[in-house]
Amino acid sequence: MALSLGVIGGAIDIIYIFMVLRCERVLCA
């Protein structure tokens, strides 16, 4: 269970970072 939660947390972190970078690109553009 801890392992699955860690994988989900890692995926959320990656998605969050991707969205932040995308928003920054849109604002900069």
C-alpha positions in Angstrom: 0.0 0.0 0.0 2.8 2.4 0.9 4.5 1.6 -2.5 1.3 2.3 -4.5 0.8 5.6 -2.6 4.4 6.6 -3.3 3.9 5.9 -7.1 0.7 7.9 -7.1 2.4 10.8 -5.2 5.3 10.7 -7.7 2.8 10.8 -10.6 1.0 13.8 -9.1 4.3 15.6 -8.5 5.3 15.1 -12.2 1.9 16.2 -13.5 2.0 19.3 -11.2 5.5 20.3 -12.4 4.4 19.7 -16.0 1.3 22.0 -15.5 3.4 24.7 -13.8 6.0 24.7 -16.7 3.1 24.8 -19.2 1.5 27.7 -17.5 4.8 29.6 -17.3 5.4 29.0 -21.1 1.9 30.3 -21.9 2.3 33.4 -19.7 5.8 34.0 -21.2 4.5 33.6 -24.7 
